[in-house]
Amino acid sequence: MNTRFLGNLHSLLFGGKFLLNRNVKIIFVAGLLSAFILGIFDLLFPFYLRYRGISLVEMGLIFTISTIAIAFLRIMLGEYADVYGRRNVYLSSCILGTAAKMLFPFSIGKFQILLNKFLNDLQDNLRLSVHNIMLFENDKENYAKFFSWFTAANFIFQAAGTACFAALFAYLGYLNLFFLLSGIEAAKLLLMLLYRDKDGRKEKRRPSLREAYSFKINRRLKILALSSAIGAFGFGIAHGFLLPLYFSEKYGLDAAQISAITAIHRLCFLTTPLAGNIIKRLGLRRTYIISTFAYAFSFLTVGLVTFPILIFLPIFLIHDLIGGGIRMTALSVIVQNSTMEETRGREINTFNAVQIPLTILAPSIAGALASISWDLIFVAGGLLYIISLMIFCFFFKDETPENLQKKKEM
């Protein structure tokens, strides 16, 4: 790992020029624990499904049905958090995560597995719906600066999780490894009990279904949402739950080798802290275009040409070295700049929601394509990123909503 990055990370948490308040430290540590869990779970769950005799197509259906079940529920999560506080939502996430991972070892039938997958996905969505908002509300001034650092740190801990997977799995097996993850979720719960929401932040009101499901966003955000959704669709096909099985089936790699590759893959997000400087040098639009094209180039190249694994890896990892966290940072800034100050929370919630229909299809499409040829998941993913990029380049304008409003008033 990059020692300079770790030194800055230590300063970020414990003092120096990046001194953080208590709430931000709690959010950050909880995020790191979540990342470590994810690094293990992303490898464990596909192998667990295969262990239970679930086919590729059935795996895709399990992921898709679970996504559908929580898709429109997620739209309401932001509204609920506005009314009842971010902390309560995060605590609910920890409770669900603890329960779901404790129940997985006892899930034998497909319906039981699907139910626990739903609980696990729901806890992820609860956490993701408030995590960055909590960070923003506790340190608005430094939010943009820290976003890329937090993203990189999360992927370091995902890499640590994937690096530990083979050893933990060999020693613990399915049953005890799920119990270990459940214990870490419980530790997050205890940590989040120390978090305090800011009093008087919002006036008391009841959650409004009408406001939550109004789907009102400006044209700029609609275009960006369509472009982003198509890209996410491609990502879900090429880079979804089947990736560990791709290495196993196509290249014949074992769990230890896949764990090592996935750990290296996670560490490619160490380029994320460079995002701020890259955006300053190239501009926000150009940075987003280049980083998105990295996905298309990487996926299409490995999908159309079969390389030896040592050549495959550097080409495949281009999507994270040049894309990855750099693209995430650029997209986050574009989305924030595309919303009105007084309706930002609702617009961002809607922006995420309107992308759901395409992302729902990704696991099923991936499973169907993989059953024909493993290469097709990368070809399809790369082509969808090309379409996403074309929509952005041709239709997305740089004016912010505030500038457009000023033009109307002139």
C-alpha positions in Angstrom: 0.0 0.0 0.0 1.1 3.5 -0.6 2.7 4.7 2.6 2.2 8.4 1.8 -1.5 7.7 1.4 -1.7 5.9 4.7 0.1 8.7 6.4 -2.4 11.2 5.1 -5.2 8.8 6.1 -3.8 8.8 9.6 -3.7 12.6 9.7 -7.2 12.6 8.3 -8.6 10.6 11.2 -6.4 11.6 14.1 -5.2 15.1 13.7 -2.9 17.5 11.8 -4.3 19.7 9.0 -7.2 17.4 8.4 -8.7 17.4 11.9 -12.2 15.9 11.9 -15.0 16.1 14.3 -16.3 13.1 16.3 -19.3 12.4 14.0 -17.2 12.3 10.9 -14.7 9.9 12.5 -17.6 7.6 13.4 -19.0 7.8 9.8 -15.6 7.1 8.3 -14.7 4.1 10.5 -18.2 2.6 10.0 -17.6 3.0 6.2 -14.3 1.2 6.5 -15.9 -1.7 8.3 -18.6 -1.9 5.6 -15.9 -1.9 3.0 -14.1 -4.8 4.6 -17.4 -6.8 4.9 -18.1 -6.1 1.2 -14.7 -7.2 0.1 -15.3 -10.6 1.7 -19.0 -10.9 0.9 -18.6 -10.2 -2.9 -16.5 -13.3 -3.2 -18.3 -15.4 -0.6 -21.8 -15.1 -1.8 -21.4 -16.3 -5.5 -19.4 -19.3 -4.3 -22.1 -19.9 -1.6 -24.8 -19.9 -4.3 -22.8 -22.4 -6.4 -22.3 -24.5 -3.2 -26.1 -24.6 -2.8 -26.5 -25.8 -6.4 -27.9 -22.5 -7.9 -27.3 -22.2 -11.7 -26.0 -19.0 -13.3 -29.4 -18.0 -14.6 -30.9 -18.6 -11.2 -28.2 -16.5 -9.6 -29.1 -13.7 -11.9 -32.7 -14.0 -11.0 -32.0 -13.9 -7.3 -30.0 -10.7 -7.7 -32.6 -9.2 -9.9 -35.7 -10.1 -7.8 -33.9 -8.7 -4.7 -33.1 -5.5 -6.5 -36.7 -5.1 -7.7 -38.1 -5.7 -4.2 -36.1 -2.8 -2.7 -35.9 -0.5 -5.8 -38.9 1.7 -5.1 -38.6 1.3 -1.4 -35.2 3.1 -1.7 -36.9 6.2 -3.1 -38.6 6.6 0.3 -35.5 6.1 2.3 -34.2 9.7 1.8 -37.6 11.1 2.8 -37.7 8.9 5.9 -34.1 10.0 6.8 -35.1 13.7 6.5 -37.9 13.2 9.0 -36.5 10.7 11.5 -32.8 11.4 11.3 -29.9 9.8 9.5 -28.7 7.9 12.6 -31.9 5.9 12.9 -31.6 4.8 9.3 -27.9 3.8 9.7 -28.8 1.9 12.9 -31.5 0.0 11.0 -29.0 -0.9 8.4 -26.6 -2.4 11.0 -29.4 -4.4 12.6 -30.5 -5.8 9.2 -26.9 -6.6 8.2 -26.3 -8.5 11.4 -29.5 -10.5 11.0 -29.1 -11.3 7.3 -25.5 -12.6 7.6 -26.4 -14.6 10.6 -29.2 -16.3 8.7 -27.4 -17.1 5.5 -25.8 -20.4 6.7 -29.2 -21.7 7.5 -30.7 -20.7 4.1 -30.9 -23.9 2.1 -33.9 -23.3 -0.2 -33.9 -20.8 -3.0 -36.7 -18.8 -1.3 -34.8 -18.6 1.9 -31.6 -17.4 0.1 -33.7 -14.8 -1.8 -35.2 -13.5 1.4 -31.8 -13.1 3.1 -30.4 -11.5 -0.1 -33.3 -9.0 0.1 -32.4 -8.2 3.8 -28.7 -7.8 2.9 -29.4 -5.6 -0.1 -31.9 -3.5 2.0 -29.2 -2.9 4.7 -26.8 -1.8 2.0 -29.3 0.6 0.5 -30.2 2.0 4.0 -26.6 2.7 4.6 -25.8 4.2 1.2 -28.9 6.4 1.3 -27.5 8.4 4.3 -23.8 7.8 4.5 -22.6 10.6 2.2 -25.3 12.9 3.4 -24.2 12.4 7.0 -20.6 13.2 5.9 -21.7 16.3 4.0 -23.9 17.7 6.9 -21.1 17.3 9.4 -18.3 18.8 7.3 -19.7 20.8 4.4 -16.6 22.9 3.9 -14.3 19.9 3.3 -16.8 17.5 1.7 -15.5 17.7 -1.8 -11.8 17.4 -0.6 -12.5 14.4 1.5 -14.8 12.5 -0.9 -12.0 11.1 -3.0 -9.9 10.2 0.0 -12.8 8.4 1.7 -13.5 6.5 -1.6 -9.9 5.4 -1.9 -9.8 4.3 1.8 -12.9 2.3 1.4 -11.5 0.4 -1.5 -8.3 -0.3 0.4 -10.4 -2.0 3.1 -12.4 -3.8 0.4 -9.0 -5.0 -0.9 -8.0 -6.1 2.6 -11.3 -8.1 2.8 -10.7 -9.8 -0.5 -7.1 -10.5 0.4 -8.2 -12.2 3.6 -11.1 -14.2 2.0 -9.1 -17.3 0.9 -7.4 -17.7 4.3 -10.6 -17.0 6.3 -12.7 -19.3 4.1 -10.2 -22.1 4.4 -10.1 -21.8 8.2 -13.8 -20.9 8.9 -15.8 -22.3 6.0 -19.2 -20.9 5.0 -20.9 -21.1 8.4 -18.4 -19.4 10.6 -17.4 -16.8 7.9 -21.0 -15.6 7.7 -21.0 -15.4 11.5 -17.8 -13.4 11.4 -19.4 -10.9 9.0 -22.4 -10.7 11.3 -20.2 -9.9 14.2 -18.6 -7.0 12.3 -22.0 -5.7 11.5 -22.8 -5.8 15.2 -19.6 -3.8 15.9 -20.8 -1.2 13.5 -24.1 -1.0 15.4 -22.3 -0.3 18.7 -20.2 2.3 17.0 -23.1 4.1 15.4 -24.8 4.4 18.8 -22.2 7.0 19.6 -23.2 9.1 16.6 -25.5 12.1 17.3 -27.8 13.8 14.8 -27.8 17.6 14.8 -30.8 18.9 16.8 -33.2 21.3 15.1 -31.9 20.5 11.6 -35.3 20.0 10.2 -38.8 21.0 11.2 -41.0 18.2 12.5 -43.2 16.7 9.8 -44.6 13.4 8.5 -42.9 11.5 5.6 -44.6 12.5 2.4 -45.1 9.8 -0.3 -46.2 12.5 -2.7 -43.0 14.4 -2.4 -40.8 11.3 -2.3 -42.3 9.9 -5.5 -42.8 13.2 -7.4 -39.8 12.5 -9.8 -39.3 16.2 -10.4 -35.8 16.9 -11.8 -34.5 19.4 -14.4 -33.7 18.4 -18.0 -30.0 18.5 -17.3 -30.3 15.9 -14.5 -32.7 13.8 -16.7 -30.0 13.5 -19.4 -27.3 12.8 -16.9 -29.5 10.2 -15.2 -30.2 8.4 -18.5 -26.5 8.4 -19.5 -25.5 7.3 -16.0 -28.1 4.5 -15.9 -26.9 3.1 -19.2 -23.4 3.1 -17.9 -24.5 1.5 -14.6 -26.3 -1.1 -16.7 -23.1 -2.0 -18.5 -21.2 -2.0 -15.3 -23.7 -4.4 -13.7 -23.4 -6.8 -16.6 -19.6 -6.7 -17.0 -18.5 -6.1 -13.4 -21.3 -7.6 -11.3 -21.7 -10.7 -9.2 -20.3 -13.1 -11.8 -16.8 -11.6 -11.9 -15.3 -14.1 -9.4 -16.9 -17.0 -11.3 -15.5 -15.6 -14.6 -12.0 -16.0 -13.3 -12.8 -19.5 -12.0 -14.5 -20.8 -15.1 -12.6 -19.1 -17.9 -9.1 -19.1 -16.5 -9.4 -22.0 -14.0 -8.2 -19.9 -11.0 -8.7 -21.1 -7.5 -10.1 -19.1 -4.5 -6.6 -17.9 -3.4 -5.7 -16.6 -6.9 -9.1 -14.9 -7.3 -8.8 -13.3 -3.9 -5.3 -11.9 -4.8 -6.6 -10.6 -8.2 -9.6 -9.0 -6.5 -7.4 -7.4 -3.9 -5.2 -5.8 -6.6 -8.3 -4.7 -8.3 -9.5 -2.9 -5.2 -6.2 -1.2 -4.8 -6.5 0.4 -8.2 -8.8 2.9 -6.5 -5.7 4.5 -4.9 -5.7 6.8 -7.9 -8.9 8.3 -6.6 -7.2 11.1 -4.5 -5.7 12.4 -7.7 -9.3 13.2 -8.9 -9.3 16.8 -7.6 -6.0 17.7 -9.3 -7.1 16.0 -12.6 -10.4 17.9 -12.6 -8.5 21.2 -12.0 -6.1 20.5 -14.9 -8.5 18.9 -17.5 -11.8 20.4 -16.4 -14.8 18.5 -15.0 -16.4 17.6 -18.4 -13.2 16.3 -20.0 -12.3 14.3 -16.9 -15.7 12.6 -16.9 -15.5 11.8 -20.6 -11.9 10.3 -20.4 -12.7 8.3 -17.2 -15.9 6.9 -18.7 -14.1 5.9 -22.0 -11.7 4.0 -19.8 -14.5 1.6 -18.9 -15.6 1.1 -22.6 -12.0 0.5 -23.8 -11.2 -1.9 -21.0 -14.3 -4.0 -21.2 -14.5 -4.2 -25.0 -10.8 -5.1 -25.3 -10.9 -8.1 -22.9 -14.3 -9.1 -24.3 -13.3 -9.2 -27.9 -9.8 -10.7 -27.5 -8.8 -13.6 -25.2 -5.5 -12.7 -23.5 -3.3 -14.7 -21.1 -4.2 -13.8 -17.5 -1.0 -11.7 -17.0 -1.9 -9.6 -20.0 -5.6 -9.6 -19.3 -5.2 -8.0 -15.8 -3.5 -4.7 -16.7 -5.9 -4.1 -19.6 -8.9 -5.0 -17.4 -7.6 -2.8 -14.5 -7.5 0.3 -16.8 -11.2 0.8 -16.0 -10.3 1.5 -12.4 -6.9 3.2 -12.7 -8.3 5.8 -15.1 -12.0 5.4 -14.5 -13.1 4.1 -11.1 -12.9 6.7 -8.3 -11.9 9.5 -10.7 -15.1 9.0 -12.6 -17.1 8.7 -9.3 -15.7 11.9 -8.1 -16.4 13.8 -11.3 -19.9 12.4 -11.5 -20.6 13.4 -7.9 -19.5 16.9 -8.5 -21.6 17.2 -11.7 -24.7 15.9 -9.9 -24.2 18.4 -7.1 -23.7 21.2 -9.5 -26.8 20.2 -11.5 -29.2 20.6 -8.5 -30.9 23.6 -7.0 -29.8 24.5 -3.5 -33.2 24.3 -1.9 -34.2 21.0 -3.5 -30.9 19.2 -3.6 -31.8 16.2 -1.4 -35.0 15.4 -3.3 -33.4 15.8 -6.7 -30.4 13.6 -5.9 -32.8 11.0 -4.5 -34.8 11.1 -7.7 -31.7 11.1 -9.9 -30.7 7.8 -8.3 -34.2 6.4 -8.4 -34.8 6.9 -12.2 -31.8 4.8 -12.9 -33.2 1.7 -11.2 -35.2 0.1 -14.0 -32.0 -0.6 -16.1 -29.9 -1.6 -13.2 -32.5 -4.1 -12.2 -32.1 -6.0 -15.5 -28.3 -6.3 -15.2 -27.9 -9.4 -13.1 -30.4 -11.4 -15.2 -28.8 -10.3 -18.5 -25.4 -11.1 -17.1 -26.4 -14.6 -16.1 -28.0 -15.2 -19.5 -25.0 -13.9 -21.5 -22.5 -15.8 -19.3 -24.5 -19.1 -19.9 -23.8 -18.5 -23.7 -20.2 -17.1 -23.5 -18.3 -15.5 -20.7 -16.9 -12.9 -23.1 -20.3 -11.5 -23.9 -20.6 -9.9 -20.5 -17.6 -7.6 -21.3 -18.7 -6.9 -24.9 -22.2 -5.9 -23.7 -20.8 -3.8 -20.9 -18.3 -2.0 -23.1 -20.9 -1.2 -25.8 -23.3 0.2 -23.2 -20.6 2.5 -21.9 -20.1 3.8 -25.4 -23.8 4.6 -25.7 -23.7 6.3 -22.3 -20.8 8.4 -23.3 -22.4 9.5 -26.6 -25.6 10.6 -24.8 -23.5 12.7 -22.4 -21.3 14.3 -25.1 -24.1 15.2 -27.5 -26.9 16.2 -25.1 -25.5 17.3 -21.7 -24.9 21.0 -21.4 -22.6 22.7 -18.9 -25.1 25.3 -17.7 -26.0 24.9 -14.0 -29.7 25.3 -12.9 -28.8 28.6 -11.3 -27.3 30.0 -14.5 -30.4 28.8 -16.5 -32.7 30.5 -14.0 -30.7 33.8 -14.3 -31.0 33.7 -18.1 -34.8 33.3 -17.8 -35.0 36.3 -15.5 -33.0 38.5 -17.9 
